Each structure stands twice: as C-alpha cells, then as structure tokens.
Amino acid sequence: MASLTLDNVTKVFDDDGEQIVAVDDVSIDIADGEFLVLVGPSGCGKSTTLRMIAGLEEISEGEIRLDGEVVNDIPAKERNAAMVFQSYALYPHMSVRENMAFGLEESTDLSDEEINGRVEEAAEMLGIPELIDRRPDELSGGQQQRVALGRAIVRDPDVFLMDEPLANLDAKLRAEMRTELQRLQDDIGVATVYVTHNQVEAMTMSDRVAILNDGVLQQCATPLECYHQPNNLFVAGFIGEPSMNFFDAELRGSTLVTDEFEYDLSEETISSLGGTTDLVLGIRPEDVELRSSVDSEHDYRATVDVVEPMGDENVIHLVFEGDERAEENLFTAVLDGMKSVDAGQRLVARFPESAVHLFDRETGEALHNRKLEAAGSPRVQ
C-alpha cells in the first residue's frame, strides 16, 4: 500500500513535427487508500494520465512518485500497479482460476500453493468462487468483469488503475458494480485511480474527483465541492445532469442585466465580484423554483416548452415570457415526479440568490458560488 503523487506531469506527443500537449502540468496527491476518479470529455487526457502512472507512456516533464519513490524510469512490469481495462482481456482458453493466476506465475516466485490461495481468496471476495473452473465464454459480462478485477487483486498492488472498467456493462449491472467496486476498494484499502467520462460514476464512487479539460486539471475536490463550488464555467457545466443554466449578464450598479431578465444582487454578493462587470449567472435546474404567481424580485414569468418525465422527477424546459421557443432560449428546471406540468403551461420561475453562481465571462473563473452548507433539497411550491 502506498500514496501516489503526480508532480507537474506533462505529456507531449510529436505528430510529424507538431507538438501536441495531451496532459499539461498536472499535479495531484493521492493518499494511501483514497479513491480518485479522473473525469472529463473524450480527448481530455485522462487515459493518457493513467497510462503514464502505469508506465505505459513516457512522461515528457514532471515526476510520478509511488510512496515517495520517483518511478518515471521504472518499467511498467516493475511498478507494483495493477490495471483494469475497459476490455476484460481474458484468455479464452484458460479457466477463471488460470486467468487470475497467470500474472503471478509469470512475474513472481510464489509457489503454486500460494498462488492458488490468493486466487481463491480473491474469488471469494468477489463472490465468484463457484465459477473458478469455468472459462470466460461461460460467464456473463458482469462475471467477466469480476474476473478481470480478481486478476488485479491477486497481485496485491500498491495502486489500482482502472480505465472505464464498467463501460461495457448494461445500465443496471453498471449500477450494481459501482456499489461493489466501492465496497471492494474500502475492503482492500489501496489507492485507486479510476478513469471515466461518466459523471454519475465520478460523483457516486470517488473520495475526490479530478476534472480534466484539454489536458489541464480544472479542479480536484470532493464530489459535492465540485458540484456546489465549481472553480470555473467548465466544471459548472460539465458536472451535473441536467447541466447548469447559464445567462450572460452585465452588472449595472447592483443589477445584473441579461437579454431575458434583470436580477438585483445583495451587497454581500456584489462584494465577492471584485469589480468585474461582464459576468455569467449560473443556476442549477433543481434550484429553479416553479410557482404559480410572482411573489419576489427574483420571479420571472415563463412558459413550459417540453416536459421529460423521469419517474422520480420531471425535467422541465422553459422559455421566458416573450421569448421564441428556440433551443438557445431554453432553460431547465427539475420538478418532483409527482407534480404534473404540461407543455404550454404558464408558470413563474424563481432564481433564489442563495443558489446562484457568478462567473467572470472572459476568464470563466468562478467569482461567487453558493455556500455548500446551504445546498439543501429545493422546495417546490
């Protein structure tokens, strides 16, 4: 067991003389036993980062340290890191037992008895002891994924590296495996770096989330901190489904003026803006309160355009009164699934000041976020 440190890690690829920066000066400290999820859009550098940790890609600049030891020049096979891929990569002609034992047989001096003991212990931990003598084609996708995990577990690694290991599973099994992976990682207590583009996995599984975009680390924090206190516009828009609503605004005196509405700010909020006047106002859909009448200065008349019933909730797409029903004019609210709303219905949308975020429109930097302790369940009246 060990801690893992990425210290100003950079990866540059040479494409016919053109320098392409895939990972740009990334620094993260991952504690022993911590579950860190690397998340971001396709091409953001998350898999490249994982491969550098594993030793499958050379580092252009910076250091990777495993329990304080620099491992930049240590070959992958000599790093005590176990990797689980999106592809299960099981040998079809070998049994589960043989698949899980193969790596130990090739890379260690353990006796057959010791190897078999580790394999059976891992199979028991993963709930597949009765499958140990079957071959991969006799297993379901979820069972094959457990075998791939078992092959990593038996190595007793210092760090687990997982590259979208649940991507090939159906939605129900993926949800079950998320829970199992969390429980398994808690039991083993090994530092784990998990790559995904699925923000549900990032939010539900991690101790901390590291969000990448274009190779640059945007934020590394707990899931709730990333959700309620994003560092910038990218994080605010990437984390959360449905995505945060954004409105370009100009601060005039104490009033935010947008193309759709005007929004009066308190002195406390204005003081956090540092004199910036070109802003973006953001509010999450679940914080938009839908009402039948105007009762406050932050209430705006709107018309329901589309309703997406999800069962436990309804995702409501609205346009402000007087706006055309066009994609660029829509904003989103989330309503309790037991509440009935119809397309064309006229409502009032309230944007509570305690729930709004404000960003510098030029740099994208967050200037004002909602207080995390104030982020409770919104009320619908």
C-alpha positions as CSV (number, residue, x, y, z in Angstrom):
1,M,0.0,0.0,0.0
2,A,1.3,3.4,-0.9
3,S,0.5,7.0,-1.7
4,L,0.7,8.3,-5.3
5,T,1.9,11.8,-6.4
6,L,1.7,13.5,-9.8
7,D,4.0,16.5,-9.7
8,N,3.7,18.8,-12.7
9,V,3.2,15.9,-15.0
10,T,3.2,16.8,-18.7
11,K,2.9,14.6,-21.8
12,V,3.7,15.9,-25.3
13,F,3.2,13.9,-28.4
14,D,5.1,14.6,-31.6
15,D,2.8,14.4,-34.7
16,D,5.0,14.9,-37.7
17,G,6.8,17.7,-36.1
18,E,3.8,19.2,-34.5
19,Q,3.9,19.2,-30.7
20,I,0.5,18.1,-29.2
21,V,0.2,18.6,-25.4
22,A,-2.1,15.8,-24.2
23,V,-1.5,16.4,-20.4
24,D,-0.4,19.8,-19.2
25,D,1.3,20.3,-15.9
26,V,-1.0,18.1,-13.8
27,S,-0.3,17.9,-10.0
28,I,-2.4,15.6,-7.7
29,D,-1.6,14.0,-4.4
30,I,-3.5,10.7,-3.9
31,A,-3.4,9.3,-0.4
32,D,-3.0,5.7,0.6
33,G,-6.4,4.1,0.3
34,E,-8.0,7.0,-1.5
35,F,-10.4,6.5,-4.4
36,L,-9.7,9.3,-7.0
37,V,-11.8,9.5,-10.2
38,L,-10.3,11.2,-13.3
39,V,-13.2,12.5,-15.4
40,G,-13.6,14.7,-18.4
41,P,-14.7,14.7,-22.0
42,S,-13.2,12.5,-24.7
43,G,-9.7,13.5,-25.5
44,C,-9.1,15.5,-22.3
45,G,-6.0,13.4,-21.3
46,K,-7.4,11.2,-18.6
47,S,-6.4,7.8,-20.1
48,T,-3.0,9.2,-21.0
49,T,-2.5,10.3,-17.4
50,L,-3.5,6.8,-16.3
51,R,-1.1,5.2,-18.7
52,M,1.8,7.4,-17.5
53,I,1.1,6.2,-14.0
54,A,1.2,2.6,-15.2
55,G,4.4,3.1,-17.1
56,L,2.8,2.5,-20.5
57,E,3.5,6.1,-21.6
58,E,6.7,8.0,-21.1
59,I,6.5,11.3,-19.2
60,S,7.6,14.4,-21.0
61,E,8.1,16.5,-17.9
62,G,7.4,16.2,-14.2
63,E,7.5,13.3,-11.7
64,I,5.3,10.5,-10.7
65,R,6.1,9.2,-7.2
66,L,4.8,6.0,-5.6
67,D,5.2,6.1,-1.9
68,G,7.8,8.8,-2.3
69,E,9.9,7.0,-4.9
70,V,10.2,8.5,-8.3
71,V,9.0,5.9,-10.8
72,N,9.5,7.8,-14.1
73,D,12.1,5.5,-15.4
74,I,10.9,2.3,-13.8
75,P,9.4,-0.1,-16.4
76,A,5.7,-0.9,-16.2
77,K,6.3,-4.5,-15.2
78,E,8.4,-3.4,-12.2
79,R,5.8,-0.9,-10.9
80,N,3.6,-2.5,-8.3
81,A,0.5,-1.2,-10.1
82,A,-2.4,-3.3,-11.3
83,M,-4.5,-2.1,-14.2
84,V,-8.1,-3.0,-15.1
85,F,-9.1,-2.1,-18.7
86,Q,-12.5,-1.4,-20.4
87,S,-11.8,-4.7,-22.3
88,Y,-11.7,-7.6,-19.9
89,A,-8.8,-9.1,-21.8
90,L,-9.3,-12.6,-20.5
91,Y,-7.6,-15.6,-22.1
92,P,-10.4,-17.6,-23.7
93,H,-8.7,-20.9,-23.4
94,M,-8.0,-20.6,-19.7
95,S,-10.3,-21.1,-16.8
96,V,-11.1,-18.3,-14.3
97,R,-8.5,-19.8,-11.9
98,E,-5.8,-19.8,-14.6
99,N,-6.7,-16.3,-15.8
100,M,-6.3,-14.9,-12.3
101,A,-3.2,-16.9,-11.6
102,F,-1.3,-16.2,-14.9
103,G,0.2,-12.8,-14.0
104,L,1.5,-14.2,-10.7
105,E,3.0,-17.2,-12.3
106,E,4.8,-15.1,-14.9
107,S,6.1,-12.3,-12.6
108,T,6.7,-13.8,-9.1
109,D,8.4,-16.6,-7.4
110,L,5.3,-17.6,-5.4
111,S,4.6,-21.3,-5.1
112,D,1.6,-22.9,-6.8
113,E,0.0,-23.3,-3.4
114,E,0.5,-19.6,-2.5
115,I,-0.9,-18.5,-5.9
116,N,-3.9,-20.8,-5.6
117,G,-4.6,-19.4,-2.1
118,R,-4.5,-15.8,-3.4
119,V,-6.8,-16.7,-6.3
120,E,-9.4,-18.5,-4.1
121,E,-9.3,-15.7,-1.6
122,A,-9.9,-13.1,-4.4
123,A,-12.7,-15.2,-5.9
124,E,-14.4,-15.4,-2.5
125,M,-14.1,-11.7,-2.1
126,L,-15.6,-11.1,-5.5
127,G,-18.5,-13.6,-4.9
128,I,-17.4,-15.9,-7.8
129,P,-15.9,-19.0,-6.0
130,E,-18.3,-21.3,-7.8
131,L,-17.1,-20.0,-11.2
132,I,-13.4,-20.5,-10.7
133,D,-13.1,-23.5,-13.0
134,R,-15.3,-22.1,-15.8
135,R,-13.9,-20.4,-19.0
136,P,-14.7,-16.8,-20.0
137,D,-17.3,-17.8,-22.7
138,E,-19.4,-19.4,-19.9
139,L,-19.6,-16.2,-17.9
140,S,-21.8,-13.1,-18.1
141,G,-20.3,-9.7,-18.7
142,G,-20.5,-8.8,-15.0
143,Q,-18.8,-12.1,-14.1
144,Q,-16.0,-11.5,-16.6
145,Q,-15.5,-8.0,-15.1
146,R,-15.1,-9.6,-11.7
147,V,-12.5,-12.0,-13.0
148,A,-10.6,-9.0,-14.5
149,L,-10.7,-7.3,-11.1
150,G,-9.6,-10.5,-9.4
151,R,-6.6,-10.8,-11.7
152,A,-5.6,-7.3,-10.4
153,I,-6.4,-8.0,-6.7
154,V,-4.2,-11.2,-6.5
155,R,-1.2,-9.1,-7.3
156,D,-1.6,-7.2,-4.0
157,P,-0.6,-4.0,-5.7
158,D,0.4,-0.6,-4.2
159,V,-2.1,1.1,-6.5
160,F,-5.1,0.2,-8.6
161,L,-5.6,1.8,-12.1
162,M,-9.0,1.4,-13.7
163,D,-9.7,2.6,-17.2
164,E,-13.5,2.7,-17.7
165,P,-13.9,-0.8,-16.4
166,L,-17.8,-0.7,-16.4
167,A,-18.3,0.8,-19.8
168,N,-19.3,-2.5,-21.5
169,L,-22.0,-3.4,-18.9
170,D,-25.7,-2.6,-19.2
171,A,-27.1,0.2,-17.1
172,K,-28.5,-2.0,-14.3
173,L,-25.4,-4.1,-13.9
174,R,-23.2,-1.0,-14.1
175,A,-25.1,0.5,-11.1
176,E,-24.6,-2.7,-9.2
177,M,-20.9,-2.9,-10.0
178,R,-20.4,0.7,-8.9
179,T,-21.5,-0.3,-5.4
180,E,-19.4,-3.5,-5.4
181,L,-16.3,-1.6,-6.5
182,Q,-16.7,0.9,-3.7
183,R,-17.1,-1.8,-1.2
184,L,-14.2,-3.8,-2.6
185,Q,-11.9,-0.7,-2.6
186,D,-12.9,0.0,1.0
187,D,-12.0,-3.6,2.0
188,I,-8.7,-3.6,0.2
189,G,-7.7,0.0,1.2
190,V,-5.4,0.6,-1.8
191,A,-5.0,3.9,-3.6
192,T,-7.2,3.8,-6.7
193,V,-7.2,6.0,-9.8
194,Y,-10.4,5.4,-11.8
195,V,-10.9,6.9,-15.3
196,T,-14.4,7.5,-16.7
197,H,-16.3,10.0,-18.8
198,N,-19.5,9.1,-16.8
199,Q,-20.1,11.8,-14.2
200,V,-22.5,9.5,-12.3
201,E,-19.6,7.2,-11.6
202,A,-17.4,10.1,-10.8
203,M,-19.9,11.6,-8.3
204,T,-21.0,8.4,-6.6
205,M,-17.8,6.4,-6.3
206,S,-15.0,8.8,-5.6
207,D,-13.5,10.3,-2.5
208,R,-12.3,13.1,-4.8
209,V,-12.9,14.0,-8.4
210,A,-10.1,15.3,-10.7
211,I,-11.7,17.1,-13.7
212,L,-9.6,17.5,-16.8
213,N,-10.2,19.5,-20.0
214,D,-7.8,19.8,-22.9
215,G,-5.1,18.2,-20.7
216,V,-5.4,20.8,-17.9
217,L,-6.6,20.0,-14.4
218,Q,-9.6,22.2,-13.8
219,Q,-10.5,21.1,-10.2
220,C,-9.6,18.3,-7.8
221,A,-12.1,18.2,-4.9
222,T,-14.8,16.1,-3.3
223,P,-17.8,15.4,-5.5
224,L,-20.0,17.9,-3.5
225,E,-17.4,20.6,-3.7
226,C,-17.1,20.2,-7.5
227,Y,-20.9,20.3,-7.8
228,H,-21.8,23.2,-5.5
229,Q,-18.5,25.2,-5.6
230,P,-17.1,24.7,-9.1
231,N,-13.8,26.5,-9.9
232,N,-15.0,27.7,-13.3
233,L,-17.6,27.6,-16.0
234,F,-16.3,24.4,-17.5
235,V,-16.6,22.4,-14.2
236,A,-20.0,24.0,-13.5
237,G,-21.3,23.0,-16.9
238,F,-19.7,19.5,-17.0
239,I,-20.7,18.3,-13.6
240,G,-24.4,17.8,-13.2
241,E,-27.2,16.4,-15.3
242,P,-29.2,18.3,-16.5
243,S,-26.5,20.9,-16.9
244,M,-26.4,24.2,-15.0
245,N,-28.3,27.0,-16.7
246,F,-26.1,30.0,-17.8
247,F,-27.1,33.5,-18.7
248,D,-24.6,36.2,-20.0
249,A,-25.0,39.3,-17.8
250,E,-23.7,42.8,-17.3
251,L,-23.6,44.3,-13.8
252,R,-25.0,47.8,-13.8
253,G,-24.9,49.2,-10.3
254,S,-26.5,46.5,-8.2
255,T,-28.4,44.9,-11.0
256,L,-27.5,42.1,-13.4
257,V,-28.9,42.8,-16.8
258,T,-29.4,39.9,-19.2
259,D,-31.2,39.6,-22.5
260,E,-34.1,37.9,-20.7
261,F,-34.4,39.5,-17.3
262,E,-32.8,41.8,-14.7
263,Y,-31.6,40.4,-11.4
264,D,-30.9,42.6,-8.3
265,L,-27.9,41.5,-6.2
266,S,-27.3,42.0,-2.5
267,E,-24.2,44.0,-1.3
268,E,-22.7,40.8,0.0
269,T,-22.8,39.1,-3.4
270,I,-21.6,42.2,-5.2
271,S,-18.6,42.4,-2.8
272,S,-17.4,39.0,-4.0
273,L,-17.2,40.0,-7.6
274,G,-14.0,42.1,-7.3
275,G,-15.3,44.8,-9.6
276,T,-15.9,42.5,-12.5
277,T,-19.0,43.6,-14.5
278,D,-19.0,41.2,-17.5
279,L,-20.5,38.1,-15.9
280,V,-22.3,34.8,-16.4
281,L,-25.1,33.9,-14.0
282,G,-25.5,30.2,-13.3
283,I,-28.2,28.3,-11.5
284,R,-28.7,24.5,-11.3
285,P,-32.1,23.2,-12.6
286,E,-33.0,21.7,-9.3
287,D,-32.6,25.2,-7.7
288,V,-35.1,26.8,-10.0
289,E,-38.3,27.0,-8.1
290,L,-41.5,26.8,-10.1
291,R,-44.5,28.7,-8.8
292,S,-47.9,29.9,-9.9
293,S,-47.6,33.6,-9.1
294,V,-44.9,36.3,-8.8
295,D,-44.1,37.0,-5.2
296,S,-40.5,38.3,-5.2
297,E,-38.0,40.3,-7.3
298,H,-36.3,37.1,-8.5
299,D,-39.5,35.7,-10.0
300,Y,-39.9,35.5,-13.8
301,R,-42.8,34.5,-15.9
302,A,-42.1,31.6,-18.2
303,T,-43.8,29.0,-20.5
304,V,-43.2,25.3,-20.4
305,D,-41.8,24.1,-23.8
306,V,-41.0,20.4,-23.2
307,V,-41.5,18.0,-20.2
308,E,-39.3,15.0,-19.8
309,P,-40.8,12.6,-17.2
310,M,-38.1,10.6,-15.5
311,G,-40.3,8.9,-12.9
312,D,-38.9,10.3,-9.7
313,E,-38.6,13.8,-11.3
314,N,-39.7,15.8,-14.3
315,V,-37.1,17.8,-16.3
316,I,-38.9,20.9,-17.5
317,H,-37.6,23.0,-20.4
318,L,-38.9,26.6,-20.3
319,V,-38.7,29.9,-22.2
320,F,-39.1,33.3,-20.6
321,E,-42.3,35.1,-21.4
322,G,-42.0,36.9,-24.7
323,D,-39.1,34.7,-26.0
324,E,-39.4,32.5,-29.0
325,R,-39.4,28.8,-28.4
326,A,-35.8,28.2,-29.7
327,E,-33.1,26.0,-28.4
328,E,-30.9,28.9,-27.5
329,N,-33.7,30.5,-25.4
330,L,-34.5,27.4,-23.2
331,F,-33.6,27.0,-19.6
332,T,-34.2,24.0,-17.4
333,A,-35.9,23.2,-14.1
334,V,-36.3,19.9,-12.2
335,L,-39.6,19.2,-10.6
336,D,-40.8,16.4,-8.3
337,G,-42.1,13.5,-10.3
338,M,-45.4,13.6,-8.5
339,K,-46.1,17.1,-9.7
340,S,-47.9,17.5,-13.0
341,V,-46.8,20.0,-15.6
342,D,-47.8,20.3,-19.2
343,A,-46.2,21.8,-22.3
344,G,-47.6,25.2,-22.9
345,Q,-48.4,25.8,-19.3
346,R,-47.5,29.3,-17.9
347,L,-45.6,29.3,-14.7
348,V,-43.3,31.5,-12.6
349,A,-39.6,30.6,-12.3
350,R,-37.8,31.8,-9.1
351,F,-34.0,32.0,-9.0
352,P,-33.1,32.3,-5.3
353,E,-30.0,34.4,-4.7
354,S,-28.7,31.8,-2.2
355,A,-28.4,29.3,-5.1
356,V,-26.9,31.4,-7.9
357,H,-23.3,31.2,-9.2
358,L,-21.5,34.1,-10.9
359,F,-18.5,33.7,-13.2
360,D,-16.1,36.0,-15.0
361,R,-17.4,35.9,-18.6
362,E,-13.9,36.5,-20.0
363,T,-11.8,34.0,-18.0
364,G,-14.6,31.6,-16.8
365,E,-13.3,31.8,-13.2
366,A,-15.9,31.4,-10.5
367,L,-16.3,34.6,-8.6
368,H,-19.3,33.7,-6.4
369,N,-20.6,30.2,-5.6
370,R,-23.4,29.1,-3.4
371,K,-22.4,28.1,0.1
372,L,-22.1,24.3,0.3
373,E,-23.8,24.2,3.7
374,A,-26.8,26.0,2.1
375,A,-27.2,23.4,-0.6
376,G,-30.2,21.5,0.7
377,S,-33.1,20.0,-1.2
378,P,-35.1,22.7,-3.1
379,R,-38.7,23.1,-2.2
380,V,-41.4,23.2,-4.9
381,Q,-44.5,25.2,-4.1
